[in-house]
Every structure is written in C-alpha cells, then in structure tokens.
C-alpha cells in the first residue's frame, strides 16, 4: 500500500507576512527609482499614432455566419518592445499619457485593464477631463455640466441635421459619441470597417467634409464657448473652450512638475495635439509613429 501525505496549507499569518515583505520590497524599489530619476520632469505622450498605431475596425468573417457580419473594433496595442522601453524611461523621468479617447480605450491600448494606471505616473483620458495619478483616480468633469442641457441639445440637433444632408459613399453607425469631456462627431460613423474608414479618409481629403462641417459649426455657434479639433481619420471633437489637452497642465503645475516634454502626431493647427504642443508650459515634439517617439526619447534622454 502507498500512503500519500497531503501538503499542509501555509498558515494565514505566514501568507500575510510574505505579502507584507513583497509589498515592502516593491516600495523600496520604487523609492530607489525615485532617487535616481528626475522628479520634476515629465514626458507626456499622446496615444494614437504616438505610442500605438491608431485604433482600427475590421470585419471578422470567420466569426459570423451571416453574409455581412458586423465590424469589430481591432485595437492596436502598444508593442512589447516599446512598452519595455517606456518602462525603462520611467526610471529616468516621470511619464504620462493624455488622449482624447475614454479611459477604457486607452487602457485597452496600453495595458490589460487597470494595469495602465500602474505603468504611467499620470493617465489623462478625454483630453484630461478624466484624471489618474500614481494609480489612483483623481477627478473627472462632465460636458453637460459645463455647457448646460439647452446648448448641448442645440449642438447635437444641428449635427444630426447637417449629417442627414451629407451624401457619402457609405454611412454606418455611431455618428455622435457622447463622452465625459467632449462629443466625438463622425460623418461616416465610428462603426465603419477599416476599408470604409480608409475610403472616407480619401473622400474627406478631396471634398473637405470634416473641414466644412467644422466651419458650419463655428458659424452657427460663434461666441458659445465651443472648440472643434480634428483627430484621426474619420471624426472630430467638440468641447468647451479650454477643455483641449491643455486641461491636464494645471494639475501638473500644482504637482510641481517643472519640465513637460509633450509628444504628439496631430500638432498642426486644427489637430487635437496643437494647443498643448504650442503651450509655453510644454516643450513640444512632433512625431510620425511610435518608433519615431522612441527615437526622439533616446536622443533626449540618452
């Protein structure tokens, strides 16, 4: 006969002690990192086109038996080697991200769930109106509280009427996406496929669909305190004046950050990185791709 000895479970107090030791080691490691990096210097990155390729939409025919399956969001995550580089950079300076997308989309691109707020000292979603610092939620603002319901509905109704009169090669769904700090307007619809996204982008370059749309909004809502910026291939953002990506700079100043290097790819006038790129509180850098961002950081921080 064979006797089997079952391993005795580890006592609870030993588990707790081991967990405390692990946590203390992590704290000491963080303190050591803090002692060698520049505590008042921050590298602040745009997300789409700067740390990751832009998010795209594709059809996955193999997942659906119907002849015209719905498009699924295809998220371009940060490349592992780039992720490793930026975590190394974090040992020299503080790092943060500021994006126009909501927090869930940014988290999906830069990590797995809540991991993103542990990997960056600052995470600013929706142009900084949703704020995280050192892994903790700080605050968020709501566009309806700033604009008021009457102006907000006038804006939405005008956009719906305007888009109803636009003739495009294709239209899909989600023409207005309501976010905490902005409205995202897409004439073709955010649920378009990758091919339809490219098609609209080419049409937009020729016919200036978004440019004309924004001009009409600027005329209709002149003096109402609204700002319009183009971002990506298929949409533009509408938000209260001052609620662009510069919104996050106030908290950084209060936290004692003295040098802010901003990296973005939409830095031309009308792009959603332009205002923060031009702000005298930042040192602006224009990049063409995530790899370009890495190259520039290596030049700046050896």
N, C-alpha and C positions, 0 to 999 in steps of 0.2 A: 504494500500500500504506500501511496505517496501522500505526504502531508503538505499542504500549501499554507504558507504564512502570509497573511494579508498585511500589507504595509499599513502601519498606524498613521492616521491622518495627523498632519502637523498641527500642534496646538495653536489656538487662535491668537494667543498673545505673542507667539513666535512669528506668526504671519504679519501681525501688526508692527512688530519690531522691525522685521525685514523691510516692510513698506516704508516705515519712517526713515530707515537708513538710506533706502533708494532715493526717497524724496530729498533728503539732506544732501546726498551726493549731487543730485541734479541742481540744487540751489547753489552749492559750492562751485560747480562747473559754470553755472550762469554768472556768478559773481566774478569768477576768473575771466570769463569772456568780457564782462562789462569793464574790467580793469584794464584791458588791453585795447578795446575799441574806442572810437571817438563818440562820446555820449551825446554830443550836441550836433552831430552831423547825420543827416537822413538822406537816403536815396529813396525817392518816391516814384513809383512806376505806374504808368497806365497799364491796362491788362491786355485787351485785344490788340494784336499787332505789335505789342511791345514785350510782353512776357510770354504770350502764346499767340499762335495764329488765330485769326478771327473765328468765332463760332460759326458753324455752317449747318445746313439742313440737307439731309439726303433721304432718298426713298430706299427702303429695305424690302425688296420684293419677296425675298425668301421668307419673311416673317408674316406674310399676309397672303391668303388665298384669293382675295378679290383682285380683279384686273387693275384697279387703280388704288393701291394702298396709300394710307395717309403718310405724310412725311414725318420723320422722326428727327429730333434735334441730335446733331452729331457734334459733340463738344470736343474742341481741340484742347487737350490738357497740356500743361507745361511739360516739356521734355525732361526726362530724369536727369540727364547730364546738366541741363540748365538749372533745374531745381537744386541740384547739389552745389552748383557754382554760387547761387544766390545765398544758400545757407552758409557757405564759406565767407561770402562778402559780409554777412551779418556779424561775423566775428570782428570785423574792422569798423563798420558803421551800422547805424540803425537802418532798417529797411521797412518800407510800407508800400501799399498799393492804393490807388484811387481809380475807381471805374464808374461808368455810367450805369452798368447793369445792377440788378439787385444782388443781395448777398449770396443767395443760393447759387446763382450762375457763376459768380466769382469763385465761390468755394469749390464748385464742381471743376472749374478750370485749373485751379492752383493746388488742390489737395483732395482729400477724401473727407467730405463732411466738415466737421468742426476743426479739422486739422489745420486749415488755413490760418486761423487766428492764433495758432501756436507757432506758425512758421514766419510770421511777419509781426514786427513791433506795432504797426498800425495797419488796419484794414478799413478803408473808407468806401462804402458802396453808395450807389446812386448819387454820384458827384460829391460824396462826403456828407450827405444828409443822414446817412446811417453809419455810425462810428463805433469802431472797436479799438481798444488799446491794451497791449500786453495780455491778450487772450480774453479780455472782458468787454462786454457790451457797455458803451457809454451813453449814447443818446441817439434819437432819430427825430426828424422833422417830417411833417405831412404837408403836401402841397395844398390840400383843401383848406387847411387852417390858415395858410398864408394868403391864398387868392380869394377865398370865400366861394360859396356854392354858386352864386349867380354868375360870376365871371368864369368860373370853371365850366359851367354848363354852356355858356355862350361860346367858349373856346371849343369844346367838344362838338357842339352842334355845327359850328362853322366848318370844322374839319370834316365832319361826316358829309355835309352838303357839298363841299369842294371835291372830295374824293368820289362822290357819286357821279360827278360830271367828267372825271378823267377817264379817257379810253386808253387802256394799256393792252399789250399782247396777252397778258394774263393777270387775273386777280385771284387771291386766295383768301386767307382769313387772318384775324387778329390785326386789324388796321390801327387800332389805338390800344396801347398797353399802358395801364394806369399803375404808376409806381409811387413810392413814398414821396420822392422829391421831384418828380417830373412826369410828363406824358411823353411816350415814345410813339411817333406817328410814322406809319409805313404805308405808302400808297399801294404797294403790291401785296402787303400782308405778311406778317412775320412767319407764318406757317408755310411759306413757299419753299420749294425744293432748292437744292444747290444750283441746278441748271436754271431754274426760274429766277433765282437770285442774281446769277450772272447775266441773264437776259435782261432783267430790269436795270441792272447797273449800266449795261451798254446803252439801253434806251435812254436812261437818265443823263448820260454823258452827252448824247446828241440833242435831246429835247429839253434838258434842264428842268425836269419835272419837280424835283425837290426844291431847287432854287426858286422857281416860280411860285411854288406853294408857300415857301417861307416869305417871299416878297408880299404875297397876298395877305398873309397873317400879320406881317409887320404894318401894313397899311391899315388893316381892319382894327388892330388892337394897339395902335400907336398911343403912347402915354399911359398904358395899362400896367407897365412894370413887368413885361414878359421878355424873355430871351430865347433865341432859337439857334441851335447849333446842329450841324450835320455830322453824323458819325457812322462809320461802317459803309455798307454797300446799298442798303435799302430803306433807311429811315432817317429821321431827325428828331431831336429832343426839344421839348418846350418846358420852361421852368421859370420861376420868379427871378428877376434880376438879382445877381449876387449869389445865386444857387448853382453856379457852374463849379468846376473843380477847385476853384479858389476857396470854396466854402470850408475846406478842411484846414486851411492855413492858420486860421485863428487859434485852433486848439494846439497846433504845433508850436506856435509862438508862446502860448501860455505854458507849454511843457518845457520851454527853454531850449527848443531846437533853434540853433543859430544859422546853420548852413543847410539848405534844402536843394538837393540836385533832383530836378524833375526830368523824367524820360517819357516821351510820348511820340506817337507817329502821326497824329492829326493836329499838327501845330500851326498850320496855315490859317489865315483869317477865315472864320466860319467853321473850322474844325473844333471838336469838343475838347481838344487839349490846348487851344490857342491862348485862352485867358490866363491859365495858370503858367503856361510857358513864358508869357510876356510879363508876368507879375514881377515887380522888383524884389520881392521876398524870395524868389527862387532863382536858381541857375538852370536855365532851360537847355535841354538836349533833344534834338530831333533824331529819331531812329527809324530804320526801314524794316526791321524784323527783330525777332527775339535774339538771333545770333548777333545782330548789329548792336543790340543793347549790351550783350556780354562783352563784345569787343571794346565798346566805349568805357564800360566799367573797369575793365582791365587796364586801359590807358590811364584812367583817373586815379585808380587805387592800387596800381602795380600788381 
